[in-house]
Amino acid sequence: MSKHPGTVTGDEQAFRQISSRFREEVGRLLAKIDFTTGPLPYWALIRMMFPVAESLGDLIYRKNDATAQNLRSVLETDFEAVRTGYAGRAAVLALLYRHSLTHHDELRTIRSGAREIGWFVNGADDGTHLSIHRTGNQFMIEFQPRAFYADICGVCERAAGLSWGGEVMLRYNGWMSLDLDVAIKKPNATLRAARDEIANF
């Protein structure tokens, strides 16, 4: 098997590579959007950016494939380190994203007691990112795509300057290929079916 072209040789390079690709792809799209006019593709932008935040969570925390927990951890710790406000909203943001924007085509709210929590996404000043808007028992978390973009870049930059002892490099490179003959040892019908399909190619 040939070496994957995206393979990195160090922890820092993994974060730099994520950041470079993110800036090249998402940054270019953001630069073309005039946030003073509408309608704007707010949900498309968030759907593009949250998977990057989620993968950063998996890369940094990697708790037994607990992707939602890893996303929560990276938001409340690493994103909080670059912009205050995430720590008190990390679990809610993780749930709002994963249940609305990942698994459904309609936005879902979260209810707890008499309170209902939802998104308030717009292109206002980045200084209002993560502020809470309340009307009665309804709470909306303001979310700014440009601020979130800057925060993802900031998390990558910060993480690239930390010491990881080679763990990030190994994890990142491990994502480049899935060996079904090794993974098949875990009971998973989809893995087994994929192996059978490949045998028939």
Phi, psi and omega in degrees: 000129180285157180289134179293136182298340181270002182299137180252161181249007179194162180299313182302318181298326179299311180293322179295323180292318177299312182298317182297314180294319179298314179295320182293318185271300183286319180301320179295321178294315179301321182295337181270353183266131174267103184287358178269352179241170179219177354286154183247149183278058184303312185290325177297320179297315181293322178296331177283323188272325183298323177300329177291316176299320180296318179291328174296321176298315178295324181290319184276322188252317174040068179261086174049047178062021178276076188301318180296320178293321178295321177296315178301315181298316182290326178292312186282344181250299188281319176291323177299328180291335180259340176204122180291147179126337181287324188302321181273005183225002189300313181294319180295316178298318179299316180290317179300316181293307188293328183265342179259306191266344179265314190250006184211156178261002175238149180286141178246146174258167177245137178241141175210120186062229179266003185263143177237130184244137178210184180272148167224092186258131177203182182251029180290188180300142181298340181294343180263002178303129178078005176288158183253131176248126183242133171228104185063239179261011178258128181240129179243130177270118179287133184226123182252115180305319181294323178293318180294321175302311180298323181290322176298316177300318179295320178296317178299314180298314180296315181295325180296336181269358180264164179264126183241358177062026178085354182295317181295317179302313181296317180294314181299311179295328179295337178286345186290337184209144177244116179270105183293333180290335176271314183293336184296343180295338174271132181294110181209115185297325181291319178298315180296318180295321178296318179298319179294320179296318179298322180297336180265001179292000000 
